Amino acid sequence: MNTLLDAVRTGRCDLVTALITPLTAGERRALLPELTALRREIRTWDWSRRWDAEPTLRALHLAGAACHTGPAAAASWIAARDLRDGRTRDTTRLAALLAARDPAWRADVAHRLAARTATVEDDYPLIRTLLQGTEAPAPTTDGFVHAWARATTTSTDTNDTTTGRRPRPRPRPRPLRVALREDPYTAQLVPHLFQTAEPAPSLTWYDDPKTPGRWPAELAHLATEGTVRRSTLLTGTVNRLLRGGRTGHLAFYTDLLDVLDPTTDERAEHTADWIALAADAPSPTAGRAQQTLTALFEAGRLPADRLAEMSAAVLFRPEKKLVRAQLVLLGKALRRDAEDRFTLLPATAAAFGHPDTALQEKALKLVAAHLRPDDDALRADLAFDAEQLGPALRRTAATLLGAIADPTGGTHTDGYEETLPAAPARRPLTTGGRSIAEAVELVAALAKTNAPTAEETETALDLLVRHAHQDRTALAAALLPALADRYWAREDAGHADPAHLSAPELLAAAVLGRLDPADLSPQRPIHGRGFGQHCIHDALQRVTTARAREAALRVLTDPLPFLLATPTWDCGTLEPHDLLTRLTAYARQGATPAPADFAQALLRVRRDPQAAAAADALATAEGRRLAAWLTADGEPAPHTRHVSDQDRGPRTWWGAERPTVHHIVLEIPEHPVIQKEFPAVFHPLGRPRTGTPRCWHWRGQERAHLAVLPQDRETQAVWLLPDLTGCAIDEDRGAGEVLSRLAELGGPAGPALHLAVATGLGARHAEDRLAAVDALLVLAARRELDTALLGRDLAELLRLGTVKPNRLADAARTAAATGAYATTWAFLAGSLPAVLTDSPGRGAGELLAVAADCVEHCGPGGPLPEGLAPAAARKGTSQLATQARRLHTALTITTTG
């Protein structure tokens, strides 16, 4: 036994094999306790020793697997991750040791190893060796099937029999066709290629699926020679496509169908499956299914009821190409047999609800071409479906089908009423009267939160300050067990580093006495997390941190009764009467306001000149500063605006030069009051700043930073504009979320905020565009939206290329779908001249379609946008010309009618 352990420790696998081979089952089991003890010992080795102990691990893995007599325990030992190293495993010795075991035992172990997803590919050679001579079926787990496909694809032949001498092992590639023919499990495992959750990666290693030696071609060859039934491949492929998945995962199965080239009879057997694929599959797969069904129709194998079933599903799809092709197919069917109109025309009416009015019109023309005068019952059914048509087409439909809902086409809009979502309601932020237990619970929760909201942080700070002033001992006693898992809260932890603590943790650490007052001095630098001195996010974070440090220092030296800057509302706004009440209480108690806290209060207070007199009446320095801030000092100077043609950045990672991009830049002048009268940490907020520099700061805190200046949306919009511009012209994302929250704050909604919203409407990613639409609707609901200004901004951004027409169309469609048709048209009207040019960008027709839809719903009247008349006069059936004519007609009717 000692000899075996010595052999294992020295990593001598050959000696381990020689020592274990003659042992009986009982003698092998007797070795397991010491082998298990050695395994536990190895787990305690540090990484440097583990790196040098790879031979020991290999020998231990071999010895333990050979000594286990139970299949479950043996499989568990073989698959153990802690006994593996990074090198390719040699299973020859282990397979030789296990070869003498009972066949049923070996098959059991093999199947257990195949069920382990993480290790099955590494263990595949051993599994195949264990299965030899057992007559057991192959495992069918996803991992084993994938490993089999990979091994079959990359199989090698080690025998060279070209000479009469003993062959020398020399690996060489073996054709896939030969490997499949010689593998005993091919017929069993091929059907499972269609049942795995994802296709085996090796199946897709081809350029042309019809090339011999590639999986699609070789699977078809297996069906030809009878190794696998052709029906098995066809049914398996269709069923796998029906299960769905990513387009890239389905490409192999559609390629295999092309190689198999099903006959008409074979296609007809799966008619229901093709219909289901045409209805719900990803667009490329649905297109293939539609082509297959079209071929069946042309062969006379697709009855009218099946075609109607297919059409009812396909015409609901958003892909215009599929819908257009389906309408063409319906037209062929209606011309072939007029009696089928009772079945096919109701199916055609499904296109009446498509968002593309051109397709609605095509479907309506198809109905008009094949509906007969005596089809009264059919006409009544179609009239019901025609209610889904756009307002402009309802008049035509009413003429054809008789009375339908709103037969005037929605052009007489005296009863139109704009529907806007309600503006978000503000929630009061209350801290007075809340117990120590509530404060401790909140602080403990925030200590484990990576991105707390400003509301949560402000509530926690004020509660800690209030209770520390009233009874610091009781607060510390309650905090200590709640924060026992924080390293800085331990009694033996010494002084904590303030740079590593969040704002609530700073206050809690001060209450517990874990901070050195010298570390909280205002003269001590605050290390930010931004990149470069121009990062406004870093400046905002420093303000929050400085105020928390200041409050923590006062806890240790001169406790404050409460904080002055705690917001009145969850958005961060502080009402003037609340600040006046707090300043009065400070004066009554003889408390000295903390400079950073008072400065933050000024930035948060709602500027109400009528409250200035009450502030001046306090007869204190803070009261006079508040009075001045509420009148003139708090008003920021207007920003300036220009177009920048600077390059967006350095070379891209592949070395190509970035093209020059023109975009709008806003610049903020100096705010002298902040620079002269506020603490130094606030000075970056009052310095001249351009919107051009961009930073790569840590994401997640931007919404909390909005609460630093909740009454100055214009300044914050200037700061946000570079990120929004990046979302529009680069691959950036996430700034739209900040924009939607910014719209809910206070202060004027001026040019900067409108430009930010306009830029967000053209963001590259849908979630940012949706957030910009939310911001737009918030401004509209609060009657703060200047649609003319927004339209002019959009026109300029469209001309510069910052905003693309198709992205703006998507955002405008989303806004209109909420019921805000008049609002959407009001800002689109100002932007359309930018796309009604000789060379409109991609999506111009789509943008005109949204505009026409808005006009047809709300009928605003007014002059035609510049360039619309020439665009409407263009010949052709392009979307731009079609939608321009539609918009021109809608505006003409609403203006004259």
C-alpha positions, 0 to 999 in steps of 0.5 A: 500500500505504501508503495502504491501511495509513493508511486502516486505521489511521485506521479509514476503512472506506469508503476501505478498500473503495474501495482493495481493490475494484479489486485482483487476487488477487495484489495482495491477497495482497501486502498481507497481511504488513503487515496481519498485522504491524499485527494483532500490533502492536494485540495489544500495545496496552494496554486504554485504547488498544484501547478508542480503536482500535475503528475501526482494528479494524473497518477491519483486520478488513475489509481482512484478510478481503478480502485472504485468498484461501484460504477457511480463512485468510479464515474464520479472520481473519473469526472472530478474536476479537481483531479484534472489538469490543463493538458490533454488526457491520455485514457489508454492506461485507465481504459486498460485497467478497466477493460477486465471489468464486467461489460455491464459495469463498463457500460454503466460507467460510460453512460454516467460519464456521458451524462456529465455535460461539463466533462463529456467531451474530454471523456469521450475517448474513454467512454467509447473504449468502455463501450467496446464489447458491451453491446450496450447502446450509445448514450444519447445525451446532448454532450455525447452527441456533440462529442461524437459529431466532433470526433467523427468530423476530425477522426484519424486513421492510425494504421498504415498498411501500404507496406508488408511490415508492421504498421507504424501509428501515424495519424492522418485525416479520415474522410467523414464518409468513411468515419460514418460508415465504419462507426457502429453507432451512426444509425443510432446517433444520427436521429439525435442530431436533430434532438439536441438543444443546440446543433453540434458545432462541428455540423456547421463546419462547411462553406458549401453544404453540397460539398462531399465530406461535409455533414449535409452532403454526407447525411444525404448520402447515408439516406441514399445508401440506406444507413439512415432512413430518408424520412428520419432525416426529413422529419427530424429536420422539420421538427427541429426547425419547428422548435425554433431558435436563433437563425444561426442555429437553424441554418444547418437544418435549412441547408440540409433540407436544400441538399435532401431536396424533398420531392413534392410528395415528401413536402406535401406530407409536412404541409401543416409543418410548413404552415407553422414555420411560415407563421412563427419561425424566424424570417429566413426560415419562414421565407423558406417555408413560404417558398415550399408552400408556394411550390406545393400550390403550383403543383396543385397540392395546396388546397384553398383552405390550407392556403387560407390558413397559411395566409391568415398567419403570414399576413400578420408578420411584420416582414413586408417581403413575406406579406407582399409575397403572400398577397401575390400568391393569393392573387394567383390562387384567386385567378386560378379558381374564382370560387375559392374567393369565399375562403381566400378573401377573408384570409386576405383581409388579415393584411388590413391590420398590417402597419404598412399602409401600402400593404393594406392598400394592396390587399384592398385592391386584391379584394376589390378585383375579386369581389363580385356584386352579389357577394353580400354575405362575404362583403359584410364579413370583409366590412368588419375586417376593414375597420383595421384599415388606416383612416385614409383607406376606410373611405375606399373600403366603405365605397366597396364594402358598404358601411364600416366604422368611421367610413369618412376615413377619419379625415373629419376629426372634429372629435379627435382628442389627444391621448397622452400618458399621465405625467409621473407623480412625485413622491414625498421623501419623509425621514422625520419620525422614523425609528432607529430600527428603520434606519438600521434596516435601510443602511444594512440593505444599502451596504449590499447594494451596488447602485442605490437610488438617490432617494434611498441614499438621502433617506439613509443619510438623514436618518443616520444624522438625526439619530446620531444627534439624538442618541449615538450610543443607541444607534451604534448598538443597533448598527453593530450586529446589522453590519457584522459582515462588513470588514470595517464594522468589526471592533478590531478593524481599526480605522477604515479608509473612507475612499472604500466606503459608500455614503451611507457606510461613511455615516455608519462607520462614523457612528461606530467610531471606525473613522479617523477625523483627520481622514475626513478633513475637507483638505484631504483629496477625494479620489474619483472614479472618472477618467480625466479632469473633464469627466462631469460624472466624477465631479458629481460623485465627488460632490456626493462623497464630500457631503457624506464625509462632511456629515461623518466628520460632524458626527464625530465632532459637532453632530448636526440635528438633521441635514439641510439638503435632504430632498422634499421629493424623490426626484431630488427637488427641495421645496423653499419652505422646507429649507426655510423651516430647517434654517430656522430650526438651525438658528433656534438650536444654535447649529452651524450649517455644514458648508457642503450640505448647504451648498447642495441645498441651494442646488436642489431648492426650487427657485421661487422668487416669492420665497426670497423675502422670507429667506432674507427675513431670517437675518442670517448669512445662509438666509441672505445667500438663499434669498440671492440664489432664489432671485438672480444668483441661481440663474445659469447663463444660457449656453452656446451652440455650434456644429463640430466637425472634430473627429470622434476619436482615435483609430479603431482597434483594427487600425482604420481611421474613423471618418469625420462626423459632424454633430451639434455641441453645446457649451456652458459658460462659467457660473461665477456664484458657484465658483466664488461662494461654494466649497471647492468641490463644487467648483467643477460644476460651475466651470465653463464646459463643452459637451464635446469631451466624452469619458468612459466612466463606470455605469450605474450611478448616472440616475443618482447623480441627477439629484445633485442639480434636480432644478437645472435640467438644461445644464444636465442636458448639456452634460448628457448630450455627448453620451446621447450623441454616442448612442446615435452615431456609435455603438454606445447605449444606456444614456437614454435611461438617464434622459427619461429620468432627466425629463421628470426633473425641475427647472426650465425645459429649454433648448438643451433638453429639447436637443437631447430628446431629439438626439435620443430619438435617433439612438442606435438601440431600441431601448434608448429610443424608447427612453427618449420617447418616454422623455418626450411624452413626459414633457408633453404631459407637463405642457413643457414640450416645444414641438416647433423647437424639437422639429427644428432640432430634428431637421438639423440632426437629420441633415448632419446625419446624427439622426437616421430617418429610419430610427426616427420613424421607429421612435415616432411610431412608438410615440404615436401608438400611445395616442399622441398623434397630434403631438407626434405630427407637430414635431415631425412636420418641422423635421420632414423638410430635411428628408424631402430632398433629392437624395433622402436617406434610408427610411425616409419613406418610413418616416413619411408613413408615420407622419401620414398616419398621424395626419389621418388620425388627428387631421391637423390642417396647416401648410404643406411641409417644404418639399412635400409637393415635389416628392408627391409628384414623383412617379413610381411606386417607391415607398417614398413616393407612395407615402409622400402622395398619401401624406399630401392627400391627407393634409389636403383633405384636412385643410380643405375639408 
